Amino acid sequence: MALAEITRAEVLAAVQESDRLGREAFRRQHGFGPARCYMLVHDGKAYDSRAIVGVAHGYLPGQQALLL
């Protein structure tokens, strides 16, 4: 599956996981460093964009989280 197949639902699932674990623990668990250029902002809270997209890919049926 391609990154283009990631929908809002998968992104929100990754955001919820990040909220549950905390930003640092979320990144560490999935092998990501801090965002360098772009942040995802949802409900006024900033998230590391690459980590969110990589983890969101794992919420697609039959897929795993990616390291981008």
N, C-alpha and C positions, 0 to 999 in steps of 0.2 A: 504494500500500500504506500502511496505517496503522501508527502506532507500536505498536499493540496486536499486530501481527503479528511483532514482533521477539521472537526466542526466546533462550534461554540460549546457543545455539550462536553467534548473531551477536554477543551481548554478549561472550562469551569470545574471539571472533576480534578484536574491538576492543580488549579488554584485552591480548591478545597483541601486537597492533600497538603499543599504548602502551608495553608493556614493551620491545619491540624498539627503538623510536625514542627512548624516554625521555619523561617526562611533558611537559616544556616543548616539545620538538620536535613531539610528537604534537599538542598543542593548537595550536601555531603552524601546522603543516602544514594543519590542518583549519579554522583560523580561529576557534578558541575561546579565551576567556579562562579564568582559574581559576574553579573552582566557588565560588559565594558562600554557598550554604546547605547543599547536600547532597553528600556524597561516597559513592561506591560503594566498599565494602570487600570485597576478594576475597583469600583466603589471607593475611590480615593486612596487605595493602597497600592504600592509599587511591588512588582514581582520581576524576578530575573527572566527575561523573555526567552532566552535559549533553553533554560531549564524547564520552563512551563511547556514550551512546544515539544521538547524531547520527551517529557513525561506524558503529555497529552497523546502522543503517538502510541504509547503503551495502552491507552484506553480504547484504541480501535480494536475490533474483534480479531483475535488471533495474532496480535502484534505485541512487540516489546517496546519499552522505552528506548529512545535513541540518545546517543551522545552526539551533539551537534557541534 
